[in-house]
Amino acid sequence: LLTNSIGGKQPVLLHIKTDKGKGYPPAEAASDKYHGVPKFEVATGKKLTAPAKTPSYTSVFADSLIDLAAADRSVVAITAAMPGGTGVDKFGKRFPKRTFDVGIAEQHAVTFAA
């Protein structure tokens, strides 16, 4: 495929679909959990950090967005393939019809919001 797309006289668009976590079973089972990781046990994928004593920024953001959306029906959540890392997954459980995941396309998320 790559050989066929090199050396032509016109532009070629090559679209490659990847699978996150391919080859590492814990990441294949939960690819959204292995985007940015703390220390973990390689054999099992289990995190080695102690639970936090304070709420995370993600949790505070999600709860605040949910509170805003409960008071204002025009509030929506848009994520670029990171619902778990942004708290939009929690928002989506409460407001599924007001939650949008545009895939790995941050620029499209901005255009979509407009």
C-alpha positions in Angstrom: 0.0 0.0 0.0 2.7 2.5 0.9 4.7 1.5 -2.2 1.7 2.3 -4.4 1.3 5.7 -2.9 4.9 6.9 -3.4 6.2 8.5 -6.6 2.9 9.4 -8.2 2.3 12.7 -10.0 -0.7 13.7 -7.8 -1.3 14.0 -4.1 -2.4 10.8 -2.3 -4.4 10.7 0.9 -3.5 7.8 3.0 -5.9 7.1 5.9 -4.6 4.7 8.6 -6.9 3.3 11.3 -5.1 2.3 14.5 -6.2 0.4 17.5 -5.1 1.9 20.9 -3.3 -0.6 23.1 -2.8 -3.2 20.5 -0.7 -6.1 21.8 -1.1 -5.2 25.5 -4.3 -6.9 26.9 -5.1 -4.5 29.7 -4.9 -1.5 27.3 -6.9 -3.4 24.6 -9.7 -3.9 27.2 -9.7 -0.3 28.4 -7.8 1.9 25.9 -9.1 5.1 27.4 -7.3 4.3 30.7 -3.9 4.0 29.1 -3.6 7.4 27.4 -1.5 8.9 30.2 -0.7 6.5 33.0 0.8 6.6 36.5 3.1 3.8 37.7 1.5 0.4 37.1 2.1 -3.3 37.3 3.0 -4.3 33.7 1.8 -7.9 34.0 -1.7 -6.9 35.2 -2.1 -3.2 34.3 -3.0 -2.5 37.9 -2.2 1.1 39.0 0.4 1.3 41.8 -0.6 4.7 43.2 -2.7 5.2 46.3 -6.2 6.7 45.9 -6.2 10.5 46.1 -7.6 12.2 49.2 -9.0 15.1 47.3 -11.2 15.2 44.2 -9.5 15.3 40.9 -9.7 18.2 38.5 -11.6 15.9 36.1 -14.2 15.1 38.8 -14.6 18.7 39.8 -15.0 19.8 36.2 -17.5 17.0 35.5 -19.6 17.8 38.5 -19.6 21.5 37.7 -20.6 20.9 34.1 -23.4 18.6 35.2 -24.7 21.3 37.7 -24.6 23.9 34.9 -26.4 21.6 32.5 -29.1 20.8 35.0 -29.9 24.5 35.2 -29.5 25.3 31.5 -30.7 23.0 28.8 -28.4 24.7 26.2 -25.3 23.3 27.9 -23.7 20.4 26.0 -20.4 18.5 26.3 -18.1 17.9 23.4 -15.0 15.7 23.6 -12.3 14.7 21.2 -12.0 11.0 22.0 -11.2 11.6 25.7 -14.5 11.2 27.6 -12.9 9.5 30.6 -10.0 11.9 30.9 -12.2 15.0 30.7 -15.2 14.0 32.8 -17.5 14.0 29.8 -18.2 10.3 30.4 -19.8 11.2 33.7 -21.7 14.1 32.0 -22.8 11.7 29.2 -24.4 9.3 31.7 -26.6 12.1 33.0 -27.2 13.8 29.6 -26.6 11.3 26.8 -28.4 13.4 24.1 -26.3 16.4 25.0 -22.9 14.6 24.8 -20.8 14.5 21.6 -17.6 12.7 20.9 -16.0 13.8 17.7 -13.1 11.4 17.7 -9.5 12.4 17.6 -10.3 15.7 16.0 -9.9 18.7 18.3 -10.2 21.2 15.4 -13.5 19.6 14.4 -14.7 19.8 18.1 -14.3 23.6 17.9 -16.0 23.8 14.6 -18.8 21.5 15.8 -19.3 23.7 18.9 -19.8 26.7 16.6 
